[in-house]
Amino acid sequence: MQYEVELVVDEKALLGEGPSWDNVNGVLYWVNILGEKVHIFDPETNVNRTINLDQYVGAVVPSESGKLILAMQHGFYALNLQTEQLTKIADPEEHIPNNRFNDGKCDALGRLWAGTMSLKDEQGTGNLYRLNGDYHVERMIENVTISNGITWSPDNKVMYYIDTPTRQIVAYDFELETGSIRNKRAVIDIPGEMGNPDGMTSDEEGMLWVAKWGGSQIGRWDPHTGKLIDSISIPAPQVTSCSFGGKNMDELYITTARVGLGEDILEKYPHAGGLFRVKTSVKGQRMYPFKK
């Protein structure tokens, strides 16, 4: 399929990430991790509100209480959108000061899953955590290097997960009621020439949309066959994540980064670090707010 890629915010973010659609308010939340910013993009007005923070922020999701829940450098926080004040929830890695939180997303019962990675490129120091509605934190996966994309099948019976350096998407049997996972297996191997798998989302047909860091693309993959079935070329080499949104959930929002790119690359890709949007022929699964 031919896709038209639209630049909606020319933010030039160092490390744009974590797009999360708010079904209630019709806005997209996303972050600039290294810029320590949360963005709120309103497609009706084309306004991109920016909230400046005091530490790296890896993921953002709305909550039923009206606040935003953030996975940050120093743990989980709640952000008041009126006062822009942060309230600390928990820091499960207070004893690992060289780690920070990266990508995260809520499951269908409103529990936030978010993982960590090293600030010093250390191997296997990260973990994947689950923040429950009572603010209790549980460690779900250990020995992760770069915790990244996470999503679920339409029937909520499978959780998909990316630890970027493995170049794999793994699947777990998922029990929605308890939030437990088991039976890890690899379902997709990403070839090196396509870039590194980063953020991820899924559509109503159960296909996985995967951002490729270093690959200038989003790939649509079939987790049942392990095959690439479609791809979208993005005018930025470092594609970080994607999320469906819009009134009909058929618009794919895509974040990118410009960190580490030389002047010659930036001349070729001047909008690297921008937020892009693509109309698709399928609908994405709805995103769920944090239940509190």
Phi, psi and omega per residue, in radians:
M1 nan 2.487 3.071
Q2 -1.501 2.280 -3.124
Y3 -2.031 2.512 3.036
E4 -1.813 2.015 -3.091
V5 -1.642 2.130 -3.078
E6 -1.946 2.261 3.024
L7 -1.436 2.034 -3.095
V8 -1.787 -0.501 3.052
V9 -2.413 2.006 3.126
D10 -1.534 1.178 -2.977
E11 -1.374 -0.456 -3.045
K12 0.952 0.763 -3.133
A13 -1.177 2.443 3.056
L14 -1.047 -0.815 -3.117
L15 -2.541 1.329 3.062
G16 -1.160 2.465 -3.043
E17 -2.823 3.059 2.869
G18 0.994 0.757 3.104
P19 -1.115 2.363 -3.073
S20 -2.505 1.999 -3.075
W21 -1.449 2.342 3.091
D22 -1.748 1.852 -3.093
N23 -1.152 -0.531 -3.087
V24 -1.302 -0.836 -3.045
N25 -1.693 -0.118 3.094
G26 1.132 0.652 3.115
V27 -2.240 2.827 3.107
L28 -1.953 2.186 3.006
Y29 -1.642 2.467 3.026
W30 -2.710 2.954 -3.024
V31 -2.267 2.744 2.875
N32 -1.988 1.729 -2.981
I33 -0.987 -1.001 -3.053
L34 -1.289 -0.415 3.087
G35 -1.430 -0.092 3.114
E36 1.007 0.835 -3.090
K37 -2.302 2.537 2.902
V38 -1.892 2.330 3.107
H39 -1.966 2.561 3.057
I40 -2.249 1.872 -3.097
F41 -1.735 2.202 3.106
D42 -1.847 1.888 -3.101
P43 -1.187 -0.325 3.115
E44 -1.254 -0.655 -3.093
T45 -1.874 -0.192 -3.043
N46 1.073 0.426 3.093
V47 -1.622 2.331 3.099
N48 -2.001 1.643 3.135
R49 -1.257 2.444 3.141
T50 -2.103 2.285 3.050
I51 -2.014 2.091 -3.133
N52 -1.492 2.339 -3.109
L53 -2.036 -3.056 -3.060
D54 -2.032 0.230 3.111
Q55 -2.815 2.905 3.115
Y56 -1.031 2.508 3.107
V57 -2.249 2.127 -3.016
G58 -1.686 -0.478 -3.074
A59 -2.682 2.646 3.125
V60 -2.482 2.365 3.044
V61 -2.433 2.596 3.039
P62 -1.306 2.799 3.068
S63 -2.178 2.795 3.134
E64 -1.108 -0.378 -3.127
S65 -1.384 -0.164 -3.115
G66 1.734 -0.219 3.087
K67 -1.519 2.935 2.976
L68 -1.736 2.517 3.043
I69 -1.867 2.227 -3.065
L70 -2.046 2.476 2.927
A71 -1.829 2.018 -2.921
M72 -2.131 -3.000 3.136
Q73 -1.084 -0.641 -3.060
H74 -2.010 0.599 3.024
G75 1.997 -2.869 -3.139
F76 -1.583 2.428 -3.137
Y77 -2.402 2.746 2.951
A78 -1.879 2.382 -3.123
L79 -2.025 2.136 3.080
N80 -1.419 2.074 -3.053
L81 -1.269 -0.369 3.116
Q82 -1.411 -0.832 -3.081
T83 -1.653 -0.258 -3.067
E84 1.082 0.458 3.116
Q85 -1.606 2.470 3.093
L86 -1.686 2.450 3.024
T87 -2.187 2.160 -3.091
K88 -1.265 2.382 3.099
I89 -1.750 -0.982 -3.104
A90 -2.926 2.628 3.048
D91 -2.250 1.636 -3.096
P92 -1.235 -0.163 -3.129
E93 -2.144 0.650 3.086
E94 -1.033 -0.468 -3.119
H95 -1.520 0.011 3.120
I96 -2.190 1.328 -3.001
P97 -1.143 -0.295 -3.124
N98 -1.620 0.184 3.046
N99 -1.806 2.764 2.970
R100 -2.453 2.748 3.040
F101 -1.317 2.601 3.117
N102 -2.121 -2.146 -3.004
D103 -1.273 2.738 3.103
G104 -2.913 2.810 -3.089
K105 -2.847 2.683 3.118
C106 -1.603 2.505 3.017
D107 -1.436 -3.110 -3.018
A108 -1.191 -0.264 3.058
L109 -1.777 0.201 3.005
G110 1.412 0.377 3.025
R111 -1.618 2.353 -3.104
L112 -1.567 2.151 3.052
W113 -1.804 2.146 -3.141
A114 -2.594 2.532 -3.066
G115 -2.146 2.982 -3.039
T116 -2.080 2.965 3.103
M117 -2.708 2.852 -3.118
S118 -1.411 2.502 3.005
L119 -1.389 -0.196 -3.072
K120 -2.044 0.384 3.097
D121 1.038 0.538 3.072
E122 -1.350 2.584 -3.088
Q123 -1.556 2.372 2.976
G124 1.206 0.326 -3.130
T125 -1.627 -0.121 -3.098
G126 -1.567 2.950 -3.141
N127 -2.567 2.791 3.004
L128 -1.893 2.257 -3.091
Y129 -2.046 2.783 3.033
R130 -2.144 2.083 3.079
L131 -1.686 1.994 -3.123
N132 -1.472 2.939 -3.091
G133 -1.097 -0.407 3.088
D134 -1.541 0.183 -3.132
Y135 1.239 0.236 3.036
H136 -1.391 2.353 -3.101
V137 -1.891 2.341 3.080
E138 -2.181 2.374 3.050
R139 -1.465 2.209 -3.027
M140 -1.876 -0.606 3.124
I141 -2.394 2.360 -3.111
E142 -1.912 2.948 3.013
N143 1.007 0.853 3.107
V144 -1.742 2.540 3.111
T145 -1.674 -0.969 3.047
I146 -2.286 1.663 3.133
S147 -1.178 2.216 -3.027
N148 -2.392 -2.281 -2.957
G149 -0.961 2.519 3.106
I150 -2.564 2.406 3.099
T151 -2.814 3.043 -3.062
W152 -2.260 2.757 3.064
S153 -1.273 2.789 -3.115
P154 -1.012 -0.542 3.137
D155 -1.587 0.084 3.114
N156 1.055 0.462 3.119
K157 -1.777 -0.150 3.130
V158 -2.334 2.363 2.986
M159 -1.914 2.322 3.104
Y160 -1.885 2.546 -2.996
Y161 -2.627 2.546 3.138
I162 -2.157 2.184 2.847
D163 -1.868 1.807 -2.849
T164 -0.834 -0.866 -3.059
P165 -1.113 -0.311 3.114
T166 -1.261 -0.338 -3.100
R167 1.059 0.441 -3.118
Q168 -2.186 2.706 2.856
I169 -1.904 2.145 3.142
V170 -1.852 2.708 3.119
A171 -2.074 2.572 3.029
Y172 -2.238 2.504 2.905
D173 -1.139 2.275 -3.031
F174 -2.089 2.288 3.072
E175 -1.882 1.892 -3.009
L176 -1.054 -0.776 -3.038
E177 -1.056 -0.738 -3.088
T178 -1.725 -0.318 -3.071
G179 1.320 0.352 -3.118
S180 -1.545 2.671 3.108
I181 -2.269 2.601 3.108
R182 -2.802 3.011 3.045
N183 1.061 1.051 3.109
K184 -1.163 2.361 3.023
R185 -2.676 2.593 3.094
A186 -1.413 2.303 3.141
V187 -2.024 -0.384 3.134
I188 -2.461 2.331 3.002
D189 -1.947 2.184 -3.104
I190 -1.615 2.093 3.107
P191 -1.086 2.530 -3.066
G192 -1.009 -0.610 -3.091
E193 -1.224 -0.211 -3.141
M194 -1.549 -0.097 -3.060
G195 1.686 3.116 -3.092
N196 -1.638 2.345 3.123
P197 -1.144 2.315 -3.061
D198 -2.139 -2.046 3.126
G199 -1.317 2.897 -2.989
M200 -2.733 2.611 2.982
T201 -2.510 3.124 -3.101
S202 -2.398 2.777 -3.134
D203 -1.931 3.136 -3.072
E204 -1.139 -0.355 3.125
E205 -1.542 -0.008 3.117
G206 1.488 0.161 3.093
M207 -1.459 2.677 -3.070
L208 -1.836 2.278 3.086
W209 -1.840 2.047 -2.940
V210 -2.114 2.215 3.059
A211 -1.364 2.470 -3.111
K212 -2.019 1.847 3.054
W213 -1.206 2.132 -3.100
G214 1.484 0.037 -3.084
G215 -2.011 -0.093 3.120
S216 0.948 0.661 -3.082
Q217 -2.787 2.824 2.890
I218 -1.964 2.276 3.087
G219 -1.904 2.466 3.019
R220 -1.792 2.051 -3.016
W221 -2.043 2.558 3.061
D222 -1.688 1.942 -3.097
P223 -1.252 -0.205 3.140
H224 -1.468 -0.527 3.135
T225 -1.927 -0.275 -3.086
G226 1.345 0.192 -3.036
K227 -1.748 2.552 2.986
L228 -1.361 2.213 -3.093
I229 -1.985 -0.213 3.104
D230 -2.909 2.783 3.082
S231 -2.623 2.704 3.125
I232 -2.185 2.129 3.073
S233 -1.375 2.275 -3.121
I234 -1.993 2.361 -3.116
P235 -1.367 0.923 3.081
A236 -2.787 2.314 -3.062
P237 -1.239 -0.560 -3.052
Q238 -1.842 1.559 -3.140
V239 -1.598 2.180 -2.916
T240 -1.843 -0.643 -3.099
S241 -2.913 3.012 3.139
C242 -2.689 2.696 3.138
S243 -2.677 2.371 3.038
F244 -1.312 2.603 3.106
G245 -2.831 -2.821 -3.099
G246 1.525 2.936 -3.076
K247 -1.052 -0.602 -3.117
N248 -1.841 0.134 -3.141
M249 0.977 0.592 3.118
D250 -2.117 0.396 3.058
E251 -2.040 2.182 -3.124
L252 -1.704 2.040 3.070
Y253 -1.599 2.378 -2.991
I254 -2.279 2.231 3.103
T255 -1.766 2.651 -3.131
T256 -2.443 3.022 -3.100
A257 -2.368 2.791 3.064
R258 -2.222 0.044 -3.124
V259 -1.045 2.347 3.066
G260 1.384 0.000 -3.122
L261 -1.497 2.340 3.125
G262 -1.327 2.930 -3.099
E263 -1.051 -0.608 -3.135
D264 -1.162 -0.668 3.114
I265 -1.231 -0.716 -3.130
L266 -1.177 -0.493 3.068
E267 -1.174 -0.622 3.122
K268 -1.357 -0.596 -3.119
Y269 -2.154 1.251 -3.037
P270 -1.131 -0.348 -3.096
H271 -1.739 0.217 3.043
A272 -0.971 2.388 -3.043
G273 1.611 0.030 3.126
G274 -1.562 2.947 3.033
L275 -1.783 2.184 -3.097
F276 -1.984 2.848 3.126
R277 -2.467 2.456 -3.136
V278 -2.361 2.294 3.023
K279 -1.380 2.313 -3.104
T280 -2.050 2.924 -3.134
S281 -1.616 -0.036 3.092
V282 -2.199 2.827 3.097
K283 -1.701 2.531 3.065
G284 -1.478 2.797 3.008
Q285 -1.194 2.565 3.116
R286 -1.153 2.635 3.056
M287 -1.700 2.552 -3.030
Y288 -1.888 2.441 3.076
P289 -1.349 2.816 3.045
F290 -1.193 2.298 -3.072
K291 -1.629 1.921 3.140
K292 -2.501 nan nan
